[in-house]
């Protein structure tokens, strides 16, 4: 079977076709970040059936692709989300970016701006996620190992069986309460390595409004991945 299929038209749509042993039905996914379209299929589905499914979904696909997030780069005079607020980026002196009176002061020329803002965000993320993890670990009577920051797209955090925690540093661009929720979510896994009723009861114990924060990530979390800090 072909690895991809193109829906012809004024704006052709390239679709990646993927077979899966676990899939029980045809599943179409559109990345809200880069517009990549993937059709996942059970092994028993024939190619013709999959293509017919795609053609039926063409209008739906084009509607979603029209809402794809455009990549953004931070620059002097612009803004960057920090703890859920659009923070103005201004030029300044020194060696590192810093927050002053709700503005992000960044030294250096244009080429160094993204890297220095990235360093600021990662440092803030580590500090705030450490504090939040410590807080929820104490509240739930557990302890954890090390904290690792990564730039993951498939998950905002994880907890290993060894008790180590991983978080996406991009959480520092979300509202503080959303960052706190993810910390509570992962720390609660130290008690229950699943998503059972008992697990969610532990999350609710320390983060009563977790559903609202979880919904924010589902509806707005993709926007955090639109920021490009590469040189």
C-alpha positions in Angstrom: 0.0 0.0 0.0 1.2 3.5 -0.7 2.6 5.5 2.2 0.7 8.7 1.2 -2.2 10.0 -0.8 -2.9 13.4 -2.3 -6.4 14.9 -2.4 -6.3 17.0 -5.5 -7.8 20.5 -5.8 -6.8 24.1 -5.9 -4.8 23.4 -2.7 -3.8 19.8 -2.7 -3.7 18.0 0.6 -1.0 15.4 1.3 -2.2 12.6 3.7 0.2 10.1 5.4 -1.3 6.6 5.4 -0.4 4.5 8.4 -1.3 0.9 9.2 -1.8 0.0 12.9 -2.3 -3.4 14.5 -4.1 -1.7 17.4 -6.5 0.4 15.3 -10.1 -0.8 15.1 -11.4 1.9 12.8 -10.2 4.5 10.4 -8.9 7.6 12.3 -8.1 10.9 10.7 -5.8 13.4 12.5 -4.8 16.9 11.6 -1.9 18.5 13.5 -3.0 21.9 14.7 0.7 23.0 14.7 1.9 22.3 11.1 -1.2 21.0 9.3 0.2 17.5 8.8 -2.6 15.0 8.0 -2.4 11.3 9.0 -4.9 8.6 8.3 -4.5 5.6 10.7 -6.1 2.3 9.4 -6.7 -1.2 10.8 -4.8 -3.8 8.8 -8.0 -5.3 7.5 -9.1 -2.1 5.7 -8.5 -2.0 2.0 -6.8 1.0 0.3 -9.9 1.8 -1.8 -12.0 2.0 1.4 -9.5 4.3 3.0 -9.4 6.6 0.0 -13.2 6.8 -0.1 -13.2 7.7 3.6 -10.7 10.5 2.8 -12.8 11.9 0.0 -15.9 12.0 2.3 -13.9 14.0 4.8 -12.4 16.5 2.4 -14.6 19.4 3.5 -13.9 18.7 7.1 -10.1 18.5 6.4 -10.0 21.8 4.6 -11.9 23.5 7.4 -9.4 22.2 10.0 -6.4 23.1 7.8 -7.7 26.6 7.6 -7.2 26.9 11.4 -3.6 25.7 11.5 -1.4 27.7 13.8 1.2 29.8 12.1 4.8 29.5 13.4 5.9 32.6 15.4 9.3 33.9 16.3 10.0 36.2 19.3 11.4 39.6 18.4 12.0 43.0 20.0 8.7 45.0 20.0 6.6 41.9 19.9 5.2 39.8 22.7 5.7 36.3 24.1 3.3 34.3 26.3 4.7 34.0 29.9 2.5 32.4 32.6 -0.5 32.9 30.3 0.0 36.7 29.7 1.3 38.3 26.5 4.5 39.9 27.7 6.2 42.7 25.8 9.7 42.0 24.6 12.0 45.1 24.8 15.7 45.6 24.2 18.1 46.1 27.1 21.6 45.7 28.4 23.2 42.8 30.3 23.9 39.2 29.4 20.6 37.4 30.0 16.9 38.1 29.5 15.0 39.2 32.6 11.6 40.3 33.6 11.2 43.9 34.6 7.8 45.5 35.4 5.9 42.9 33.3 8.2 43.4 30.3 10.8 40.9 29.1 14.1 42.8 28.8 16.4 41.0 26.3 20.0 42.1 25.6 21.8 41.5 22.3 21.1 41.8 18.6 18.2 40.2 16.6 20.0 36.9 16.0 20.5 36.2 19.7 17.0 37.3 20.8 15.2 33.9 20.4 18.0 32.0 22.2 18.1 34.3 25.1 14.3 34.2 25.5 14.5 30.4 25.3 17.1 30.3 28.1 14.9 32.6 30.2 11.8 30.4 29.7 13.6 27.2 30.5 15.1 28.6 33.7 11.7 29.8 34.8 10.1 26.5 33.9 12.6 24.5 35.9 12.2 26.7 38.9 8.4 26.8 38.9 7.9 23.1 38.1 10.3 22.2 40.9 8.3 24.3 43.4 5.0 22.9 42.1 6.2 19.3 42.2 7.6 19.8 45.8 4.3 21.3 46.9 2.1 18.5 45.5 4.5 15.7 46.6 4.3 17.0 50.2 0.5 17.3 49.9 0.1 13.7 48.7 2.8 12.3 51.0 5.1 11.1 48.3 8.6 11.8 47.0 10.1 11.9 43.5 13.5 11.5 41.9 14.8 13.9 39.4 13.0 16.4 37.2 13.8 16.6 33.4 12.7 19.3 31.0 12.1 18.4 27.4 10.3 19.9 24.3 7.7 17.1 23.8 4.7 17.4 21.5 2.8 14.3 22.5 2.6 14.9 26.2 3.0 17.7 28.7 4.6 15.5 31.4 5.3 12.0 32.5 6.2 10.0 35.5 8.5 6.9 35.4 8.2 3.8 37.5 11.5 4.9 39.2 9.7 8.1 40.4 11.4 10.6 38.0 9.3 13.4 36.5 9.5 14.9 33.0 7.8 18.1 31.9 7.6 20.2 28.7 9.4 23.5 29.4 6.7 25.2 27.2 4.3 24.9 30.2 5.8 28.1 31.5 4.1 29.9 28.7 0.7 28.6 29.9 -1.2 30.2 32.8 0.4 29.4 36.2 -2.5 27.3 37.3 -2.2 25.1 34.2 1.5 24.5 34.9 0.5 23.6 38.5 -2.1 21.2 37.3 0.4 19.3 35.2 2.7 19.0 38.2 -0.2 17.7 40.3 -1.1 15.3 37.5 2.4 13.8 37.3 3.0 13.7 41.0 -0.3 11.9 41.6 1.1 9.1 39.4 3.6 8.3 42.2 0.5 6.9 44.0 -1.3 5.4 41.0 0.5 4.6 37.7 -2.8 4.7 35.8 -5.8 6.9 35.2 -8.2 5.1 37.4 -10.9 6.7 39.5 -8.6 6.4 42.5 -5.9 8.3 40.5 -8.2 11.2 39.6 -9.5 11.4 43.2 -5.9 12.1 44.2 -5.5 14.8 41.6 -8.8 16.4 42.7 -7.6 16.3 46.3 -4.8 18.7 45.5 -6.1 20.4 42.4 -10.0 20.7 42.6 -10.3 22.6 39.3 -8.1 20.2 37.3 -10.8 19.7 34.6 -10.7 23.3 33.7 -6.9 23.3 33.4 -6.9 20.1 31.4 -9.5 21.6 29.0 -7.2 24.6 28.5 -4.4 22.3 27.4 -6.7 20.5 25.0 -8.0 23.6 23.4 -5.1 26.1 23.6 -2.1 24.0 24.4 -1.2 23.7 20.7 -0.5 27.4 20.5 2.5 27.0 22.8 4.1 24.8 20.2 3.8 27.5 17.5 6.8 29.4 19.0 10.0 28.8 17.1 13.3 29.7 19.0 15.7 28.2 16.5 18.5 30.5 15.0 
